[in-house]
Each structure stands twice: as structure tokens, then as C-alpha cells.
Amino acid sequence: ASFATSGEDFKTTFIANTKEQQNEWVQVISANITNTVKESNSYRYLSSFPLQKFCGAEAYVDGKEAFAAIADALFEAENEILITDWYLSPEIYLKRFSINGKPEALDD
């Protein structure tokens, strides 16, 4: 189940695991899309949306922690991987050393 949102300079497609999850996301987005700028200032990082519970998203400040979490998620993926990033090169070592002592790059 998927749906798309778009604006003047963007289009985003959301892929949900179930129709119920899709309906939940549509309801949350629809409920929050009418927020004014004044209302959005009360949300974290001046976002237009409130922080969602149990969404599984993490905010990282330290690149070492972020890259390690990305590596773990990539290796645990069973179906598909969707990455939004300015630039993620396969030559980047995501972890300094793996269990066998060899650095792990995306293209290993």
C-alpha cells in the first residue's frame, strides 16, 4: 500500500506495510497539514508535525553512532532499503571494525 504527497518543489511517496498503516499515516498527515506556522513552532525542531510515538526513527548528532546504526540496519534488512541522503558512497566505512577485525564498507 502506498500513497504520495507533493508540493511546489517536492513529491514524496510513502510505502506502508499494510492498508491499516497507510490509513493511519494519511490521517496523521491530514490532521497536521492544516497547522499554521505559529502552531508548528511548538513542535521539536520547528517541525510541522508532532513527535510520533513508536515510529522507530532516531536523531543522531555523532556520525560514528549514526553510521554504526545505518550499518546494522542495512545488514538486518530483509525486504528493501530506502535511503534519503545528500550523498552516501559505497566506499564509506560505516563501522571502524567489524567482529572479524576488518572495516565494513557498503560495497563489501
BELBELJO-V25517 format. One record per residue. RES is the residue in three letters. SS is DSSP state (helix for helix, strand for strand, loop for the rest). PSI is psi in whole degrees, -180 to 180 (* if undefined). OMEGA is omega in whole degrees, 0 to 359 (NA if undefined). Layout:
<<RES SS PSI OMEGA> <RES SS PSI OMEGA>>
This chain:
<<ALA loop 129 180> <SER strand 160 175> <PHE strand 161 183> <ALA strand 150 171> <THR strand 153 179> <SER strand 159 177> <GLY loop -163 182> <GLU loop -39 186> <ASP loop 22 179> <PHE loop 159 171> <LYS strand 130 181> <THR strand 132 176> <THR strand 130 179> <PHE strand 134 178> <ILE strand 114 181> <ALA loop 154 179> <ASN loop -32 182> <THR loop 164 176> <LYS helix -36 178> <GLU helix -42 178> <GLN helix -41 177> <GLN helix -47 180> <ASN helix -39 178> <GLU helix -45 180> <TRP helix -44 179> <VAL helix -42 180> <GLN helix -45 181> <VAL helix -45 180> <ILE helix -45 180> <SER helix -41 181> <ALA helix -32 185> <ASN helix -12 184> <ILE loop -19 181> <THR loop 0 179> <ASN loop 141 175> <THR loop 168 179> <VAL helix -39 180> <LYS helix -43 179> <GLU helix -38 184> <SER helix -22 179> <ASN loop -17 181> <SER loop -9 180> <TYR loop 157 181> <ARG helix 136 181> <TYR helix 30 181> <LEU helix 31 180> <SER loop 159 175> <SER loop -4 184> <PHE loop 145 177> <PRO loop 160 176> <LEU loop 128 182> <GLN loop 141 177> <LYS loop 144 173> <PHE loop 33 182> <CYS loop -16 178> <GLY loop 3 180> <ALA loop 146 179> <GLU loop 146 174> <ALA loop 127 181> <TYR loop 142 175> <VAL loop -38 183> <ASP loop 125 180> <GLY helix -35 180> <LYS helix -47 180> <GLU helix -40 180> <ALA helix -47 181> <PHE helix -38 178> <ALA helix -42 179> <ALA helix -38 177> <ILE helix -46 180> <ALA helix -46 179> <ASP helix -44 180> <ALA helix -40 179> <LEU helix -43 182> <PHE helix -22 179> <GLU helix -11 183> <ALA loop 138 180> <GLU loop -25 188> <ASN loop -66 182> <GLU loop 159 180> <ILE loop 123 177> <LEU loop 120 183> <ILE loop 127 172> <THR loop 118 185> <ASP loop 155 176> <TRP loop -45 181> <TYR loop 116 177> <LEU loop 105 184> <SER loop 141 178> <PRO loop -15 180> <GLU loop -7 181> <ILE loop 129 174> <TYR strand 117 183> <LEU strand -28 177> <LYS strand 146 180> <ARG loop -48 179> <PHE loop 140 177> <SER loop -173 181> <ILE loop -37 181> <ASN loop 5 177> <GLY loop -1 180> <LYS loop 136 177> <PRO loop 147 180> <GLU strand 118 173> <ALA strand 161 180> <LEU loop -29 183> <ASP loop 10 177> <ASP loop * NA>>
